[in-house]
Amino acid sequence: MKTLHIDVAVIGSGSAGLSAFRAAKTAGASVVLIEGGAYGTTCARVGCMPSKLLIAAAEAAHAARSTAPFGVHVDGTVRIDGREVMARVKGERDRFVGFVVESTESIPAEERLLGYAQFIDDNVLQVGDHTRVHAKRIVIATGSSPYVPAMYRALGDRAIVNDDVFAWDDLPRKVAVVGAGVIGLELGQALAWLGVDVTMLGARGRVGPLSDPEIKAYAQNVFKDVFHFEPHAQVEAATREGDSVHLRYRDSAGVVREDTFDYVLVTAGRRPNMDKLALHNTSIEVDARGVPVFDPLTLQAGKHPVFIAGDANDVLPLLHEAADEGRAAGENAARYPEVKALVRRAPISVGFSDPGIAMVGARHADLPEGSFATGAVNFEDQGRSRVMWRNRGLMHVYVDRATRRFVGAEWIGPDAEHIAHLLAWALQMGLTVDAMLAMPFYHPVVEEGLRSALRDAVAQLAAA
């Protein structure tokens, strides 16, 4: 048994863990990076990148089918080779993972440990069966895993999560997607455009992260044109029948329906990975999920020299947030007890569907009633959007009545990922709606739709 004495131990080598390791090293601490699984981040292996590869294939198929409105007619049918689709997805995914692995393995071997870490007490970790680490401070960056309710776990390999999709060698014939969050919507639309028969079973009317009732209702209608979408479904039974799954569910109207699928893709959220850490051996207080109770600003667990970063803390499970949190956690761990609060960037969230879904700043549901004016634009008649035949979308921007500052937006529409960045920058700079309208808007671009929404907000402020 090897014994190691170190300033900072970082558990997990994902986006947050790598950022924490580098920050602690830069601050002058001695650091060890501990990984229980394979190197390579969630984003590269089973998240951002492979999903966008599948989406890119789906968009190519959809575009090939959608040329007739331009007077361009493709002879014959669009043929989708599922094996070729998945071969490219996996090949390019492996390329991205390779870059991450290469970067991680460039860290000196003496600063890396392979094996699952368990707490022996507040400051001692057992790594695998080979090393005991005495750490003055610890960063937990163990990421998260998809949550699968018990009903679906009984289905064996016919119940899958998004990770499993990217292991397919070919595309299936028919899939039920349970959960209408961002992951479910992105993969559901991509599979449908690639020729898979998709049924989306949502709950409580959810459509991605949207909270604005009008935007949510519009988005529901958009996705109902792509696949069979039941936003208020209740699954009553799921049974395995050979290599198929039989589902019985109540649809949005309360009618009982039954159908059989090749797979059930469960996108019911993710849970922090804490179960292997043996936190019960410590004096760290944990919540009902087994996650250490921590300060969301400093990321510190109580008064312990332990910091929680990235998906493991389940605050904002996004790559750029994980990197920021990892950096803050690493710096705080290295400089403990001098601990600083994390300065977060403007909130931004994007769903890579088509049309895209985006949210910036405060959610509609969290804004005090009467405190804001809403500016709207419908992209159906927006110039550039109509030129491109991508004219579906509805946007709401929210402006504080007292200060005239832009405070948030929710929408579904073309080029949402790009417009979201403009709005996030405006929010972080504290711009008023007047200052935003003083900025240049080129013609003809989709961003002119944003200008229309801002002008409408100004009109609503004047009418108050």
N, C-alpha and C positions, 0 to 999 in steps of 0.2 A: 504494500500500500504506500503510495507516494503522498507526501504532505506538502502543501503549498501555502505560503503566507503572502497575502496580496492586499493592496489598498482597495481595489474595486473589482468585484466579480460581476460580469454581465451575463445573464442567463438568456440565451436566445440570440441567433445570428441573422435575424430578419432585418427589415428596414430600420426599425427602432433600435435593435441591438447593435447593429453595425455603427449607427450614428452615435449611440451612447459610448461604444468602445473608443471610437476616434476622438470624441470630445473629452473623455476622461484622460486619454493618452496626451492629448494636446495640452490639457491642464496640468500635466506633470505627474499624474498618478501612475502607479504600477497596476496593470490591468490584465485580466484573463477573460477570454471569450469562451463561453460554454455552450455547446450545441448538442442536443439529444438526437436530432434527426439528420437529414441530409442538408448540406449547404444549399442556399438558393432561397430567395424570399417568396412569400405567399404571392406577391404581385407577379413575379416572373414565372413561377411554377404553375399556379392554378387560379390566378386572379386577373389582374389588369391586362396582361399581355396576351395570354392564350384566348381570353374572351374576346379581345379586340380583333384577333386573327380570325376567329369564327365569324364575328360580326362583319369583318371586311369581305369574307367570302359570301355572306348572305346579302350584303349590299350590292356586290357584283351581280349576283343572280337576280335580285330585284330590279336593278337598273336594266339588265338585259331583257327583262319582261315588260319594261315600262317605256319603251321607245315609241310606241304607236302615236301618242299625243303630239309628238314632234314631226309626224309624217315619216318617221323612220321605221320600216317594217323588217323584222328579222324573220327570215324564212324558217319554217319548222319550229319545234319546241326547244326550249332551253333545257339542256341535259346536264344534270348535276351528278357528278361522280363522287359519292360520299367518301370513298377510300382516298381519292386524291385530295378532297377537302381536308380530311383529318390528317393526312400525311403532311400537308403544308403547315397546318396548325401545330402539329407536334414537332416538326422539324424546326420551324422558326422559334417556337417556345423553347426548345432545347438550346438554341443559339443564345437567346436572351439569358436563360439560366446559366449557361456556360460563362457569360461575362461576369455574373454575380459570383459564381463559384471561384472563378479565377481571381477576382478581387479579394474574396475572403481568404483564399489559400495563400495570398501574398502576405498575409499577416504572419509574422514569425511563428514557427511551430510551437515554441515554448510559451506563446501567449494564447494558444488555442487548446481547448479540451473537448474531446468527443465523448458524449455520454449524458444521460439524463441526470439533472441535478436534483438532489433532495436536501431539504434543511434537516440538519441534525440538531441544531439549536439556532438562536437568533443570528449568529455570525459564522456558523460552520456549515459547509455544504459537502455532501458526499456525491461525487461524480462517477457514475457507473460503479464498477467494482475495483477501480484503480487509483483514484485520487481523492484526497480529503483537502478541501480548500478552506482556509481560515481567512475570511475577508472582513476588512474593517467596514466596508460599505458594499451594498448589493443593488444592482439594477435588474428588475424582473421585466423581461421583454419577450415573453414566451408566445406571443401572438394569440390567435383564436382558431376555433374549428367550427365547421358547420354543425348546427343543431338539428338532430333528427328525432322527432317525437316517437314514443314507443310503438305507436300504431304502425309506423313505417319500418322501424328496425326489424320487425318480424318478417318482412318481405325479403330479407337477404339481399342478394346482389341485384334484385329488380328495383330496389329503392336506392337511388343514387343522389349524390350532392354535386355541386358544380365542379369539384375536384375531379370526379369520375368522368365527367363529360370529355375531358381532354385526354383521357386514356382510350377512348373509343377508336377502333380501327375503321369503322364505317358508321354511317348515320342510321338510326333506327327508323321504323315506319311510323310509330305512334307513341307520343309521350304526354303524360300529364305533369304539369308544373304546379306544385303546391306552394303558394306564396307569391304575392304580386309586388314584392320589393324590387329594388333596382336590379339585383342579380337575376331574379325570375323574369322580369320584363325583357332584359337584354338577351338572355339566352333563349327565352320563349320566342321572341320575334325572330332571332337569328335562325333557330331551327325551323320555324314556320316558313321563312323565306327560302330555306334550303330544301323545302319539300316535305318536311316532317309534319304529320298531323298533330297539332298541339292543342291541348285544352288547358287553360289557365284557371286555377281555382284559388281565388283570393279570399280574404277575410276582412270583414268590417269596412268594405269599400275602399281599401287601401290601393293606391296606385303609386308605386315608388315612394318617395319621401314627401309627396305633395300634401299640403294641409289646406290650401285655399279651395273652398268647395267648388267654385266655378272652373278653376283650372283642372281640378281632379275629375269633374264630370266630363269636361272636354276630352281629357286624356283617356278616360274609359272608352269613349266612343271611337277614338283613334285606334286603340288596340283591339276593340271588338271587330274591326275590319280586317285584322291580321290573323287572329285565331279565335277559337271559342273561349270567351272570357266571362267568367262568373265572379264578379268582384265581391259578392257576399255569400260565397259558398260555405257549406258546412259538411265536411267529410264524415260519414257515419261508419263506414267499414272499408277496410282494405285487405284483400285476401290474395294469396299467391295461388296461381293456377298454372302449373308447369313453368314455362318461361314467360308468363304474362302476369299482369296484376289486374284484378277486378276491383273497381271502386264503386261504392254507393255514396251519393252525396245529395244534399239539398241545394238546388240552385238559388239564384238571387230572388226568385219569386216564391221560394219555399217548396217547389216541386221536386220530388225524389227522382233522381236520375241514376242510371247505372251504365258503366262502360268498361272496356278492357283495353289495356295499354301494354306496350313493350316494357316501359319503364315509368316509374314515378320519380321525377326530379324534385327533391325537397329543397326549397329555398326559404326555410323558415327562420333565417337569422343565424348568427354565429355566437359562440360562447367563449369567454376567455379561457386559455389553457392554464389551469391552476392545479388540476387533479394530481399531477405527478410530483408536485413540489414538496409534499408533506408539510404544509404550513402548520399543521396541528402540533408539530414539534417546536413551534416558536411561540412567543408571546404577542405576535402580531394579530390585531383584531381583524376579522374578516366579516364580510356581509353574507346575506343568505345564499349568494351564488358561490361563496368560497373565495371571493376576490378581496384582497386586503383593502381596508378602509383607508383612503388616501385623500390628500389635498389636491384638487384638480388644477391648482395653480402651480404649486411647487412639485407635485407628483410624489410627495413624501408620504409614506405609510405611517400615520400617527406621528410619534416622536422617534421612531426607529430610523436608522441610517439605511433605509430601504426605499427604493424609488420604482414606480410602476410606469412603464412607457409603452406606447403603441397600442395595438389591438388588445393587448392583455388588460388594459384598463377600461376598454369599451366606451371611451368618451367620444372620440371622433375617429372611427376606424377607416381612415384614408391614408394613402401612402405619404403625402406631404406632411400631414399632421403627425404621423408616426415618426418621420425623420426629425421634425421639429421637437417632438417630445423626447425622442432618444437623445438628441443633443442637449436639451435642458437637463434630463435625468443624469446624463454622464457628467456634465459640468457640476451639478449639485452634489453628486456622489463624490467627485474628486475634491471638491472644496468644502465638503461638510465639516463643521456645522454652519458654514456660511451658505445659506440656501436662498436662491432667488426665484421669484415667480416667473413662470413662462409667459411671455408676451405672445398671444396667439394672433395669427393673421385673420383677415376677414373671412368669415365662414363662406365656403363655396362647395357646392355639391352638383355633380353632373351624372346623368344617366345616359349611356351611349346607345339609346334606341334611335329610331328615325320615324318621326321627328324626335329630337333630343329633349330630355327633361333636365331642367336646371333650377337650382335655388341658390340665392345669394343673400347673406345677412339674416335678418330676423325672419322667422316663419310667420305666415299670416296668422296662424293659430296662437302665436305667442305675443302678438302686438295688442296693446290695450285698446279696446273698442273706442272709437271716436278720436284717437290720438293721431290718426294718419289718414292721408288721402290716397286713393288708389287710381293709378293711371293704367289704361288698358289699350292693347292693340290686338287685333285679329289678323293673323298672317295670311288669311285666305285671299285677301285683295292687296297684299303688300307687293309692290312692284317687282323687285328682284326675285322674291320667292315664287311669284306666279310665272315669271319668265322661265325659271328652272323647273317648273311643275313640282315644286316642293312646298306648296302654299297651304299647309295645314299647321295650325298652331294658335295658341292664345297666351298672352303675357299680361301679368299684373305687376306693376312696380308700386312700392309703398314709400310715401314721403311724409316725414313728420310735419304735422301742422304748425307746431310752434317754431321750429328752427328751419323748415324747408329743406332739411337734409334728407338725402336718400337713405333709407334704412333697410330695404330688402326687396326681394322680387321672387316670384315663382312663375314658371312657365313651361310650356311644351311648344317647341317650334324648331324651324331650321337653324342650323349653325349655333345651337344653344351653347355648345362647349366654348365657342369663341366669345360670344356675347357675355357669357358668365364671367370671363376674365376681365372684360372691360368694367363690368359692374362691381366686381370684387375690388378692383383697383380704386374705383370711385368711392366705394364704401370705406376702404382703408384710409383714403385721403380725407375723409370727412366732407365730401363735396355736397353742395346744395343742388337741388334740381336745376336751379338757374345756371350754376357753374357748369353742370353737365351739358345743358343745352347750348352753352357758349362754345363747346368743343366742336371740331369739324366732323361732319358726316358726309362722306363721299356719296356720289350718285352714279349708278344705282347699286346699292348694296343692301343686304338684309338688315344691317344695323340701322337703317332708316326706320325700320319698325320700332326699334328701341326709342328713337327720337319721337315717334308718334305717341308712344306710351308716356314718355316724359312730358310732352306737351299736354296730353290729357290730364296728367296729374296736376299741372299748373292750372288748368281750367277748373279742376275740382277744388283746388285751394281757393281760387278766386270766387267760386260760387258759394263757399261756406259762409 
